[in-house]
Amino acid sequence: MSLHSIADTSELPAEYSVDPDWWRQAVVYQIYPRSFADADGNGIGDLKGITSRVPYLRDLGIDAVWLSPFYPSALADGGYDVDDYRDVDPRIGTLEDFDAMVAALNGAGIKLIVDIVPNHTSDRHEWFREALAAPPHSAARDRYIFRDGRGPGGSQPPADWVSNFGGPAWTRVPDGQWYLHHFASEQPDLNWKNPEVHADFLETLRFWSDRGVHGFRVDVAHGLSKDLPENLPSQAELDATPSDGNHPTWDRDDVHEIYAEWRKVFDEYDPPRIGVAEAWVESDRRPMYASPRGLGQAFNFDLLEADFDAAQFRRIVGFNLELAERGESSTTWVFSNHDVVRHATRYGLPPEPDGEKTGTRWLLNGGREPELDAAAGLRRARAATLFKLALPGSAYLYQGEELGLHEVAEIPDEQRQDPSFFRNPGVTRGRDGCRVPIPWSAEGPSLGFGPAEPHLPQPAWFADHAAQVQEEDPASTLNLYREALALRRRLQTEESLEWVETGAEQVLALRRPGGWLCVTNFGEEPVDVPAGEVLLSSAPLEDGRLPGATTVWVQQ
């Protein structure tokens, strides 16, 4: 099948475009636009590149694309430093290109979710330029969080807070005041107590919804509302503050008043627009973000942080299905995204001690130690993905995981881009390794990504994972994803499951409505496959038995 075949929309169900619940069990594919496909040859992925690959996305079988930031940006944080929320970065296209991409996606039956970044703008945003040109305590500065400093002449920051990317969370401007940035200094936090901020984002939501966007992934959804006293607490005091809805800066109960405003805008459209919260909060607080009176859905990162372990997977699935029911939403399942080490790599490394993310030490050692078992990692990743796709709720995929890509560790320091690398030397290698442009073919200066060298270097081993290569291999990871997504669409019914006892500690089995089973062997020894028709297996069966690190779907 050609990567450039013409989309055929004749088989799309008639109700596809108007079903208000389309998102509840959707498969959503995340595109990091600067690393997906480069049509104009500047080394950076662009919207025309995405449009050229719509047939590939259609053949993959996804329901929606989640598009990471495509707005004008200095790329101080990979596009999450936004200069203008209602335009396209000229390096990756125009609004006309955006409209053409939406039309192509919709023509292939694919909806679009876009990233929105409401916690902070870039320091190049017109509001922030106005704030710097205005005097202290002015209306222009009130859109952000400016404070006078401490000590003689205000020379010390208002508090000793540490940015999420390392280093101080306050930066001084020439007239002596300081502004808050929970991330890079190029990302000043907005003041959501200011009505102008509320009104401007409502306009942004309508701007993109009017252009055919079906939903919004909300970056740092738990960070917008802040209640900062005159005498700010220390970092130690912040760290000791309980997560009960009254924290000065994170996961405040009143943040949901903002999302109630957004919901009114969402419901102006048919079908209603959907929001999905990126909210790193205590699990029992997640349902508030997923409320139908607010955003509608929230990311569940629990499986992403779990080891390849049957007990962990069963506990996480059961717990999150209960949370989803409590929140009147559907849950989300995700293993990889633009912020974490790819799961094929995580599963090929020994688990880290509690509190340390798997892959961190491996990246710091340049991918040399501990030793990566790449084959075992990919085998487990395939099994885990088939398990995930059997679950009720939404499944979120990250570009390149369908090619079985591993994390790229061997990026020279001088070619890295992630601010977390530069602000935390010796602590993190950053997130560039999962953002390397994906390979479309086995040859060329960028393996089919575009006609020029890519903005991040691709390792030689990427060629073996190229989409064009995998299309010719029936057993490839790409073809496994295609088969699984086609089957999922055919088999999916109501949002429920029943656990089936297997008598084996490392084997999980679940039954979905319609009488089909998903069985995953997390162990090493083969086990019997339940009676029935084998629909799909993440690896070949061995004499009719289910080998270790393998998932099978069985119709009974």
C-alpha positions in Angstrom: 0.0 0.0 0.0 1.4 3.4 -1.0 2.1 6.0 1.6 0.6 8.5 -0.8 -2.6 6.7 -1.8 -5.7 8.8 -2.2 -8.1 8.9 0.8 -11.4 7.0 0.2 -14.1 8.3 2.4 -16.9 6.2 0.9 -16.9 3.7 3.9 -17.2 6.3 6.7 -20.3 5.8 8.9 -22.9 8.5 8.3 -23.0 9.5 12.0 -19.2 9.9 12.3 -19.1 13.6 12.1 -22.0 14.4 14.4 -21.7 11.8 17.2 -21.3 13.9 20.4 -19.6 11.0 22.2 -17.1 10.2 19.4 -14.2 10.9 21.8 -15.2 8.4 24.6 -13.4 5.4 23.0 -11.5 7.1 20.3 -7.9 6.3 19.2 -6.0 9.6 19.2 -2.6 9.9 17.5 -0.3 12.6 18.8 1.7 14.5 16.1 4.6 16.6 17.2 4.5 18.7 14.1 8.1 19.8 13.8 9.2 16.1 13.7 6.5 14.4 11.6 7.0 15.4 8.0 8.9 18.3 6.3 7.4 19.3 2.9 9.3 22.6 2.3 12.8 21.3 3.0 13.8 23.6 5.9 14.5 20.6 8.2 11.4 21.3 10.3 8.1 19.4 10.0 5.2 21.4 8.7 1.5 21.4 8.1 1.8 20.5 4.4 3.9 17.6 5.5 1.1 16.4 7.8 -1.4 16.8 4.9 0.8 14.7 2.7 0.7 11.9 5.2 -3.1 11.9 5.8 -3.5 8.6 3.8 -1.0 7.0 6.1 -3.0 8.2 9.1 -6.2 6.9 7.6 -4.7 3.5 6.8 -3.4 3.3 10.4 -7.0 3.5 11.5 -7.0 6.4 14.0 -10.1 8.4 15.0 -8.4 11.8 15.7 -5.0 13.6 15.6 -3.8 15.5 18.6 -1.5 18.2 17.2 1.1 19.6 19.5 1.8 23.4 19.3 2.1 24.8 15.8 1.9 28.4 16.8 4.5 31.1 16.2 7.3 30.4 18.8 11.0 30.9 19.5 11.0 27.2 20.4 12.4 27.9 23.8 10.3 24.9 24.9 9.5 23.0 21.7 6.6 25.3 20.8 5.0 25.5 24.2 6.2 29.1 24.4 3.5 30.6 22.3 3.9 34.1 20.6 0.4 34.2 19.1 -2.5 31.8 19.9 -4.4 32.5 16.7 -1.8 32.0 14.0 0.6 29.4 12.6 4.4 29.5 12.9 5.6 30.7 9.4 8.3 28.0 9.5 5.6 25.3 9.5 2.9 26.9 7.5 0.0 29.4 7.2 -3.6 29.5 8.3 -4.5 28.4 4.8 -2.3 25.4 5.2 -4.0 24.7 8.5 -7.4 24.8 6.8 -6.2 22.5 4.1 -4.9 20.0 6.7 -8.2 20.1 8.5 -10.1 19.4 5.3 -7.8 16.5 4.4 -8.1 15.0 7.9 -11.9 15.3 7.9 -12.1 13.9 4.4 -10.3 10.8 5.8 -12.7 10.6 8.7 -10.2 11.9 11.2 -11.0 14.6 13.8 -8.5 17.2 15.1 -7.5 18.1 18.7 -5.0 20.9 19.1 -2.8 21.9 22.0 -3.7 25.0 23.9 -1.2 26.5 26.4 -3.1 28.7 28.9 -0.7 28.7 31.9 1.9 30.9 30.2 2.7 32.8 27.0 6.1 33.3 25.4 8.2 36.3 26.3 7.6 37.5 22.7 3.8 37.6 23.0 2.5 41.1 22.4 1.1 41.2 25.9 4.4 40.5 27.5 6.2 43.1 25.3 3.5 45.6 26.5 4.1 44.6 30.1 7.9 45.2 29.8 7.3 48.6 28.2 4.8 49.5 30.9 5.6 50.7 34.5 5.3 48.5 37.6 1.7 47.8 38.8 0.3 48.9 35.4 -2.7 47.2 33.7 -0.4 45.6 31.2 1.6 43.9 33.9 -1.5 42.7 35.6 -2.0 40.2 32.8 1.1 38.4 34.2 2.4 37.8 37.7 4.9 40.5 38.6 6.2 41.2 42.1 8.7 43.5 43.7 11.8 41.8 44.9 13.1 41.3 48.4 16.2 42.6 50.1 18.1 45.9 49.5 16.8 47.5 46.3 14.6 44.5 45.6 17.6 42.6 44.4 16.4 39.2 45.6 13.6 37.3 44.0 10.2 37.4 45.7 10.6 33.8 46.8 13.2 31.0 46.4 10.9 29.0 44.1 12.4 26.6 41.6 11.2 26.2 38.0 10.0 22.9 36.7 12.9 23.0 34.3 15.4 23.8 37.0 16.8 27.1 38.1 14.9 30.1 39.6 11.2 30.5 38.9 11.5 34.3 39.0 13.3 36.5 36.6 14.1 40.2 37.1 13.3 42.8 34.4 15.3 46.0 33.9 13.1 48.2 36.1 13.7 45.9 39.1 10.5 43.9 39.2 10.4 40.1 38.9 8.0 37.9 36.9 6.9 34.3 37.7 7.6 31.5 35.3 7.0 27.9 36.4 8.8 26.7 33.3 11.5 28.4 31.2 12.2 32.1 31.7 10.8 32.6 28.2 7.4 31.3 29.5 5.9 34.0 31.8 2.9 32.7 33.8 -0.4 34.4 33.1 -2.6 36.0 35.8 -5.9 34.2 35.6 -7.5 36.6 38.0 -7.4 39.1 35.2 -10.7 39.2 33.2 -8.8 40.1 30.0 -7.0 36.7 30.2 -10.3 34.9 30.4 -11.9 36.7 27.5 -8.9 36.3 25.2 -8.8 32.5 25.7 -12.5 32.2 25.0 -11.9 34.0 21.7 -9.0 31.6 21.0 -11.3 28.6 21.6 -13.9 29.9 19.2 -11.2 30.9 16.6 -10.0 27.3 16.2 -13.4 25.7 16.7 -14.7 27.8 13.9 -11.9 26.4 11.7 -13.0 22.8 12.3 -11.0 21.9 15.4 -13.0 19.3 17.5 -11.1 19.5 20.8 -8.3 20.9 22.8 -5.5 19.3 24.8 -5.0 21.6 27.7 -1.3 22.0 28.7 -0.6 22.3 32.5 -4.4 22.3 33.1 -3.8 22.2 36.8 -1.7 25.3 37.0 -3.8 28.2 35.8 -5.4 29.4 39.0 -3.0 30.9 41.6 -3.6 32.5 45.0 -0.4 34.2 46.0 -0.3 36.0 49.4 1.7 39.2 49.9 4.4 37.3 51.8 5.1 34.3 49.6 5.9 30.9 51.1 9.3 29.3 50.6 9.8 26.4 48.2 10.0 24.1 51.2 6.7 25.3 52.5 5.1 24.9 49.0 6.4 21.4 48.8 4.9 20.6 52.2 1.5 22.1 51.3 -1.2 19.3 50.8 -2.9 18.8 47.5 -6.4 19.5 48.8 -7.5 22.2 46.4 -6.0 25.1 48.3 -2.4 25.0 47.2 -1.2 28.5 46.2 -0.1 27.5 42.7 -1.2 24.0 41.7 -4.5 22.1 41.3 -6.7 24.7 43.0 -10.4 24.0 43.2 -11.2 27.3 41.6 -9.4 26.4 38.4 -12.6 24.5 37.5 -14.5 27.8 37.3 -12.3 28.6 34.3 -13.2 25.3 32.6 -16.9 25.8 33.3 -16.6 29.0 31.2 -14.8 26.9 28.5 -17.6 24.3 28.6 -20.1 27.0 27.6 -18.1 27.7 24.5 -17.6 24.0 23.7 -21.4 23.5 23.9 -22.0 26.2 21.3 -20.8 23.7 18.7 -22.3 20.5 17.1 -20.8 18.2 18.1 -19.7 19.9 21.3 -16.0 20.5 21.5 -14.0 18.4 23.9 -11.1 19.2 26.2 -8.6 16.8 27.6 -6.6 17.9 30.6 -2.9 17.4 31.1 -3.2 17.5 34.9 -0.4 16.0 37.0 -2.5 15.7 40.1 -3.4 13.2 42.8 -5.5 10.5 41.1 -8.6 11.2 43.2 -8.7 14.8 42.0 -8.5 13.9 38.3 -12.3 13.4 37.9 -12.9 17.1 38.5 -10.9 17.9 35.3 -12.8 15.2 33.4 -16.2 16.4 34.4 -18.8 16.9 31.6 -19.3 20.4 33.2 -15.7 21.2 32.5 -13.2 19.8 30.0 -14.7 16.4 29.7 -11.6 14.2 29.8 -8.3 14.1 31.6 -5.1 12.2 30.9 -4.4 9.2 33.0 -0.7 8.7 33.2 -0.7 5.7 35.6 0.1 3.0 33.0 2.8 5.3 31.5 4.6 5.2 34.9 4.0 1.5 35.5 6.5 -1.3 35.0 5.6 -4.2 32.6 3.9 -6.0 35.5 0.5 -7.8 35.7 -0.4 -6.7 39.2 0.4 -3.1 38.5 -1.6 -3.1 35.2 -4.7 -4.8 36.8 -4.7 -2.4 39.8 -4.3 0.7 37.5 -7.0 -0.4 35.1 -9.5 -1.1 37.8 -8.8 2.0 39.7 -9.0 4.3 36.7 -12.3 2.8 35.4 -13.8 3.6 38.8 -12.4 7.1 38.6 -13.9 7.6 35.1 -17.3 6.4 36.3 -17.1 8.8 39.2 -16.2 11.7 36.9 -19.0 10.8 34.3 -16.3 10.5 31.7 -14.2 7.9 29.9 -10.7 7.2 30.9 -7.6 7.6 28.8 -4.7 5.2 28.3 -1.2 6.3 27.2 2.3 4.8 27.2 4.3 7.4 25.3 4.2 11.1 24.4 6.5 14.0 23.7 7.6 14.4 27.3 8.8 10.8 28.3 11.2 8.1 27.2 9.4 5.9 24.6 7.9 2.8 26.2 9.7 0.3 23.9 12.9 1.6 25.6 11.5 1.8 29.1 10.4 -1.9 28.9 13.9 -2.9 27.7 15.5 -1.5 30.8 15.5 -2.7 34.4 13.0 -0.9 36.6 14.4 2.1 38.5 14.1 2.6 42.3 10.9 4.2 43.5 10.7 7.9 42.6 13.0 7.7 39.6 11.6 7.5 36.1 12.8 4.5 34.0 15.2 5.6 31.4 16.5 8.7 33.2 19.8 7.0 34.3 20.2 5.3 30.9 19.9 8.6 29.1 22.4 10.3 31.4 24.9 7.5 30.5 24.4 8.1 26.8 22.4 5.0 26.3 25.2 2.7 27.5 24.3 1.8 31.0 22.2 0.0 32.1 22.2 -2.2 29.0 19.1 -1.9 26.9 17.5 -5.1 25.7 15.9 -3.5 22.7 14.3 -6.7 21.4 12.7 -7.5 24.7 11.5 -3.9 25.1 9.8 -3.9 21.8 8.2 -7.3 22.4 6.8 -6.0 25.7 5.7 -2.7 24.1 3.7 -4.6 21.4 2.1 -6.7 24.1 1.3 -3.7 26.3 -0.2 -1.8 23.4 -2.5 -4.7 22.4 -3.6 -4.8 26.1 -4.3 -1.1 26.1 -6.2 -1.2 22.8 -8.5 -3.8 24.3 -9.5 -1.5 27.2 -12.7 0.7 27.3 -11.9 4.4 27.0 -9.7 6.5 24.8 -6.3 5.3 23.6 -3.6 7.9 22.9 -0.7 7.0 20.7 2.5 8.9 20.1 3.9 9.3 16.6 6.5 6.6 15.8 5.4 4.1 18.4 3.5 2.3 15.6 7.0 1.9 14.0 8.4 0.4 17.2 10.8 3.3 17.6 13.1 3.4 20.6 14.3 6.5 22.4 17.3 8.2 20.8 20.1 8.6 23.4 23.0 9.4 21.1 22.2 13.1 20.4 25.3 15.3 20.7 25.0 18.0 23.4 25.5 20.8 20.8 22.5 19.6 18.9 20.1 19.3 21.8 17.2 21.7 22.0 15.2 20.9 25.2 15.5 23.7 27.9 15.4 21.1 30.6 18.8 19.8 29.4 20.4 23.2 29.5 18.9 24.2 32.9 19.7 20.9 34.6 23.2 19.8 33.6 24.0 16.4 34.8 20.5 15.8 36.1 18.5 15.2 32.8 19.3 14.8 29.2 16.0 16.4 28.2 13.2 15.2 26.0 14.8 15.4 22.6 15.3 11.7 22.3 11.5 11.1 21.7 11.2 14.1 19.4 13.6 13.0 16.7 11.9 13.2 13.2 10.4 9.9 12.3 11.7 7.7 9.4 9.4 7.3 6.4 11.9 5.5 4.1 15.3 3.7 4.5 17.2 6.2 2.4 17.7 10.0 1.8 19.2 12.8 3.9 16.4 12.5 6.5 15.0 9.0 5.8 11.9 10.5 4.0 11.2 13.1 6.6 12.0 15.8 4.1 14.5 16.8 1.4 17.0 18.3 3.9 18.8 17.4 7.1 16.3 17.2 10.0 16.4 19.6 12.9 17.4 16.7 15.3 19.8 14.0 14.1 18.4 10.6 13.2 20.5 7.5 14.2 21.4 5.1 11.4 19.3 2.3 13.0 16.1 4.4 12.3 16.3 3.2 8.7 15.3 -0.3 9.7 12.2 1.0 11.3 11.0 3.2 8.4 7.3 3.1 7.5 8.0 2.1 3.9 10.1 -0.9 5.1 7.5 -2.0 7.6 4.7 -1.9 5.0 6.3 -4.8 3.2 6.6 -7.0 6.4 3.3 -8.6 7.5 4.8 -9.1 11.0 5.9 -5.5 11.5 4.9 -3.3 14.3 3.2 -1.0 11.9 1.0 -3.7 10.5 0.2 -5.0 14.0 -1.1 -1.5 14.9 -3.1 -1.4 11.7 -4.7 -4.8 12.3 -5.4 -4.0 16.0 -7.0 -0.6 15.3 -9.2 -2.1 12.6 -10.3 -4.9 14.9 -10.8 -2.5 17.8 -13.2 -0.4 15.7 -15.2 -3.6 14.7 -15.3 -5.1 18.2 -15.8 -2.0 20.4 -19.1 -1.8 22.2 -20.0 -0.4 25.7 -17.4 0.9 28.1 -17.1 -2.1 30.4 -14.9 -5.2 31.0 -14.9 -8.3 33.1 -11.8 -9.7 34.6 -11.3 -13.4 34.0 -9.3 -15.4 36.5 -6.4 -17.2 34.9 -4.8 -18.9 37.9 -1.5 -17.5 36.9 0.0 -14.5 38.7 1.7 -13.0 35.6 -1.3 -13.5 33.2 -4.2 -11.1 32.9 -7.4 -11.8 31.0 -10.3 -9.5 30.5 -13.6 -10.0 28.6 -15.2 -7.2 26.7 -18.9 -7.1 25.7 -19.5 -9.2 22.6 -17.6 -12.2 24.0 -14.0 -11.5 23.1 -11.1 -11.9 25.4 -7.7 -10.1 25.7 -5.1 -12.3 27.4 -1.6 -10.9 28.3 1.3 -13.0 29.5 3.5 -10.7 31.5 5.8 -13.6 32.5 8.4 -15.7 30.7 6.8 -19.2 30.4 4.2 -20.1 27.8 0.6 -20.5 29.0 -2.5 -22.0 27.4 -4.7 -19.9 25.1 -8.4 -19.9 26.0 -10.7 -21.7 23.5 -12.0 -19.7 20.6 -10.9 -18.0 17.4 -7.5 -16.2 17.7 -8.1 -12.8 16.2 -4.7 -11.2 16.7 -1.5 -11.8 18.7 1.3 -9.4 19.4 3.9 -12.2 18.7 3.5 -15.7 17.2 2.0 -18.4 19.3 4.3 -21.3 20.2 2.7 -24.6 19.5 -0.7 -23.0 20.1 0.4 -21.6 23.5 0.8 -17.9 24.5 4.5 -17.2 25.0 5.9 -14.6 27.5 5.5 -10.9 26.9 2.7 -11.5 24.4 -1.0 -10.5 24.2 -3.7 -12.3 22.2 -7.3 -11.4 21.4 -9.7 -14.3 21.2 -13.3 -14.4 20.0 -15.4 -16.9 22.0 
